[in-house]
């Protein structure tokens, strides 16, 4: 009887949260369209590089204004959002999340993403879903941990295109794994319901990359695909490690440079704007820009692709270290794809399709330190034929992190909201 009730709750709550998540993503999209036409800020007069810098600076001002009174207890990135989910699952750690905290974090995500942050929407969605589950748990007469996990699965499933990735992301490397394992069935039901309802709200959501064919029909082709994928994953994993290892030092440096919350956020916006003015592909999460990167790779020199990796790294660090709120999955995938394509430009024998898939997975796996979740997430964006390069790339990224040992940073804990 208890199991049946939990599954029914997962179906209803997961579907409801899927609608909320779809509406959230639609609000972000509309806000971006109000400010940008592609990567050009049409809201400002003229057509010059300074408009990009100015608009991102205004975004920094808005971000700083939202954080000014609660900078320490407001999440910055995906690891913060996952830590918040773990705190709700571990019900003894803190009281239910305050409505003011939830509203502030959600609005901060909308503003950050709307003004071109080099971050993805997954972190705000996790905070939104976990917070909603936490608040309605008593009304639904269920535990906070059940409601939060069900809500997170419902929200993430639509974004990632299926329930498996939504289950794996908070489970892999998360705390209280025993509770999450017991909830896998309910999380799966919630993920399916959330995916269906989000597709009803956003029927054309999701990005699907078109790659050159990846040949794996014979044993030799399979071995070649594995070998080339492993090779292409090396520079991509290095790019991911640079983002992983530089985030905390960048935060310390930004705090020293601009101790006050608002000026720090503005500086981050200006740095983001400079990167965007140099190359518009560095703006936004990189999810939708990935296909443009693939299509233009044959006409782009390896040196230009490496510069793009550096610019994307700087733009992402500028956002993460100055208070802009979002996730690192999509920026790291973009960096990995560009780094792998640079190798393909230098060495023409490297197959582009395998290199792109392996590169995206390697960088994301290095940043997330969750190889299984990385593969499951990227299967939405890449064709099924790219599964082997994705798995190889994720393995190389995980190996690169393991070689760091204790030098790999651990996510910091937020103050209680």
Residue pairs with C-beta under 8 A, 6 or more apart in sequence:
3 185
6 142
6 146
6 186
7 185
7 186
7 189
9 140
9 142
9 146
9 147
9 150
9 186
10 150
10 153
10 186
10 187
10 189
10 190
10 193
11 189
11 190
11 193
12 193
13 133
13 136
13 140
13 147
13 150
13 151
13 154
13 190
14 150
14 151
14 153
14 154
14 157
14 189
14 190
14 191
14 192
14 193
14 194
15 154
15 193
15 194
15 196
15 197
16 154
16 197
17 129
17 132
17 133
17 150
17 151
17 154
17 155
17 190
17 194
18 154
18 155
18 157
18 158
18 193
18 194
18 195
18 196
18 197
18 198
18 201
19 197
19 198
19 200
19 201
20 128
20 129
20 132
20 155
21 125
21 128
21 129
21 154
21 155
21 156
21 158
21 159
21 194
21 198
22 158
22 197
22 198
22 199
22 200
22 201
22 202
22 205
23 201
24 106
24 110
24 121
24 124
24 125
24 128
25 121
25 125
25 159
25 198
25 202
25 205
26 201
26 202
27 110
28 109
28 110
28 113
28 114
28 121
31 110
31 111
31 113
31 114
32 113
32 114
32 116
32 284
34 43
34 114
35 41
35 42
35 43
35 55
35 114
35 115
35 116
36 42
36 55
36 116
38 280
39 52
39 116
39 276
39 280
39 281
39 283
39 284
40 47
40 51
40 52
40 280
41 51
41 52
41 54
41 55
43 55
44 51
44 54
44 55
49 277
50 277
52 116
52 273
52 276
52 277
52 280
52 283
53 270
53 273
53 274
53 276
53 277
54 273
55 115
55 116
55 273
56 115
56 116
56 269
56 270
56 272
56 273
56 276
57 266
57 269
57 270
57 273
58 115
58 269
59 111
59 112
59 114
59 115
59 116
59 117
59 269
59 272
59 324
60 115
60 265
60 266
60 267
60 268
60 269
60 270
60 272
60 322
60 324
61 262
61 265
61 266
61 269
62 111
62 115
63 108
63 111
63 112
63 115
63 265
63 268
63 269
63 322
63 323
63 324
63 325
64 261
64 262
64 263
64 264
64 265
64 266
64 323
65 262
66 74
66 104
66 107
66 108
66 111
67 74
67 108
67 261
67 265
67 323
68 261
68 262
70 101
70 104
70 417
71 261
71 323
72 414
72 415
73 101
73 414
73 415
73 416
73 417
74 101
74 104
74 105
74 108
74 323
74 325
74 414
74 417
75 81
75 84
75 105
75 123
75 127
75 325
75 414
76 251
76 320
76 323
76 324
76 325
77 119
77 123
77 247
77 320
77 325
77 326
77 327
77 328
78 120
78 122
78 123
78 126
78 326
78 327
78 328
78 329
78 368
79 411
79 412
80 123
80 411
80 412
80 414
81 122
81 123
81 124
81 126
81 127
81 130
81 327
82 126
82 169
82 170
82 174
82 411
83 411
83 413
83 414
84 97
84 126
84 127
84 130
84 414
85 126
85 130
85 148
85 149
85 152
85 170
85 174
86 170
86 174
86 175
86 176
87 93
87 94
88 97
88 130
88 133
88 134
88 144
88 145
88 148
89 144
89 145
89 148
89 149
89 174
89 175
89 176
89 179
89 180
90 145
90 175
90 176
91 143
91 144
91 145
94 416
94 417
96 134
96 135
96 137
96 144
97 130
97 131
97 134
97 135
97 417
98 417
99 135
101 131
101 417
102 127
102 128
102 131
102 132
102 135
105 124
105 127
105 128
105 131
105 325
106 124
106 127
106 128
106 131
108 124
108 325
109 121
109 123
109 124
109 125
109 127
109 128
109 325
109 326
110 124
112 119
112 319
112 324
112 325
112 326
113 119
113 121
113 124
113 284
113 285
113 326
115 269
116 272
116 273
116 276
116 283
116 284
117 272
117 284
117 285
117 319
117 324
117 325
117 326
118 272
118 275
118 282
118 283
118 284
118 285
118 286
118 312
118 315
118 316
118 318
118 319
118 331
119 285
119 316
119 319
119 320
119 324
119 325
119 326
119 327
119 328
119 330
119 331
120 285
120 286
120 287
120 326
120 327
120 328
120 329
120 330
120 331
121 159
121 285
121 326
121 327
122 156
122 159
122 169
122 326
122 327
122 329
122 330
123 325
123 326
123 327
124 325
124 326
124 327
125 155
125 156
125 159
126 152
126 155
126 156
126 170
128 155
129 148
129 151
129 152
129 154
129 155
129 156
130 148
130 151
130 152
132 151
133 144
133 147
133 148
133 149
133 150
133 151
133 152
134 144
134 147
134 148
136 147
137 143
137 144
137 146
137 147
137 148
140 147
145 176
145 179
145 183
146 183
146 186
149 170
149 179
149 180
149 183
149 186
149 187
149 190
150 183
150 186
150 187
150 190
151 190
152 166
152 170
153 163
153 166
153 167
153 187
153 188
153 190
153 191
153 194
154 166
154 190
154 191
154 193
154 194
154 197
155 166
155 194
156 165
156 166
156 169
156 191
156 194
157 163
157 165
157 166
157 190
157 191
157 192
157 194
157 195
157 198
158 194
158 195
158 197
158 198
158 199
158 202
158 205
159 166
159 198
160 166
160 169
160 376
160 377
160 380
161 195
161 206
161 379
161 380
162 191
162 195
162 376
162 379
162 380
163 187
163 188
163 190
163 191
163 192
163 194
163 195
164 188
164 191
164 376
165 373
165 376
165 377
165 379
165 380
166 187
166 191
166 194
167 180
167 184
167 187
167 188
167 191
168 370
168 372
168 373
168 376
169 368
169 370
169 373
169 377
170 180
171 177
171 180
171 181
171 184
171 373
172 370
172 372
172 373
173 369
173 370
174 180
180 187
198 205
199 205
206 380
206 381
207 287
207 288
207 290
207 291
207 381
208 380
208 381
208 383
209 290
209 291
209 294
209 356
209 381
209 382
209 383
210 291
210 294
210 383
211 294
211 352
211 353
211 356
211 357
211 382
211 383
211 386
212 351
212 352
212 353
213 353
213 385
214 225
214 351
214 353
214 354
214 357
214 385
214 386
214 388
214 389
215 221
215 224
215 225
215 351
216 222
216 225
216 385
216 388
222 388
225 351
225 354
225 388
225 389
226 388
226 392
228 349
228 350
228 351
228 354
228 355
228 358
229 354
229 355
229 357
229 358
229 388
229 389
229 392
229 393
230 358
230 392
230 396
231 343
231 350
232 340
232 343
232 344
232 350
232 354
232 355
232 358
232 359
232 362
232 389
232 393
233 336
233 340
233 358
233 359
233 361
233 362
233 392
233 393
233 396
233 397
234 362
234 396
235 339
235 340
235 342
235 343
235 359
236 335
236 336
236 337
236 339
236 340
236 358
236 359
236 360
236 362
236 363
236 393
236 396
236 397
237 336
237 362
237 363
237 365
237 366
237 393
237 396
237 397
237 399
237 400
238 339
238 400
239 309
239 313
239 332
239 335
239 336
239 338
239 339
239 363
240 332
240 335
240 336
240 362
240 363
240 364
240 365
240 366
240 367
240 397
240 400
241 366
241 400
241 401
241 404
242 313
243 313
243 316
243 317
243 328
243 331
243 332
243 335
243 363
243 366
243 367
244 366
244 367
244 369
244 401
244 408
244 409
245 404
245 407
245 408
245 409
246 313
246 317
247 317
247 320
247 321
247 409
248 409
248 412
250 317
250 318
250 320
250 321
251 320
251 321
253 321
254 264
254 267
254 268
254 321
254 322
255 264
257 264
257 267
258 264
258 266
258 267
258 322
261 323
264 322
264 323
265 322
265 323
265 324
267 318
267 322
268 318
268 319
268 321
268 322
268 323
268 324
269 318
269 322
269 324
271 314
271 315
271 318
272 282
272 283
272 315
272 318
272 319
272 324
275 282
275 283
275 311
275 312
275 314
275 315
275 318
276 282
276 283
276 315
278 311
279 307
279 308
279 311
281 289
281 292
281 293
281 308
281 312
281 334
282 308
282 311
282 312
282 315
283 289
283 315
285 326
285 327
285 330
285 331
285 334
286 312
286 330
286 331
286 333
286 334
286 335
287 330
287 333
287 334
287 381
289 334
290 333
290 334
290 337
290 360
290 381
293 308
293 334
293 337
293 338
293 341
294 337
294 341
294 352
294 356
297 305
297 341
297 344
297 345
297 352
298 352
300 341
300 345
301 345
302 342
302 343
302 345
302 346
303 342
305 338
305 339
305 341
305 342
305 345
306 338
306 339
306 342
308 338
309 335
309 338
309 339
309 342
312 331
312 334
312 335
312 338
313 335
315 331
316 328
316 331
316 332
316 335
318 324
319 326
320 328
328 367
328 368
329 364
329 367
329 368
329 377
332 363
332 364
332 366
332 367
332 368
333 360
333 361
333 363
333 364
333 378
333 381
334 360
335 363
336 359
336 360
336 361
336 362
336 363
336 364
336 393
337 356
337 359
337 360
337 363
338 359
339 359
339 363
340 355
340 356
340 358
340 359
340 360
340 362
341 352
341 355
341 356
341 359
343 350
343 355
344 350
344 351
344 352
344 355
353 386
353 389
354 386
354 388
354 389
355 389
357 378
357 382
357 386
357 389
357 390
357 393
358 389
358 390
358 392
358 393
358 396
359 393
360 378
360 381
360 382
360 390
360 393
361 374
361 375
361 378
361 389
361 390
361 391
361 392
361 393
361 394
361 397
362 393
362 394
362 396
362 397
362 400
363 397
364 374
364 377
364 378
364 394
364 397
365 371
365 374
365 393
365 394
365 395
365 396
365 397
365 398
365 401
366 397
366 398
366 400
366 401
368 374
369 398
369 401
369 408
371 394
371 395
371 397
371 398
372 394
374 390
374 394
374 397
375 387
375 390
375 391
375 394
378 390
379 387
379 390
382 390
401 408
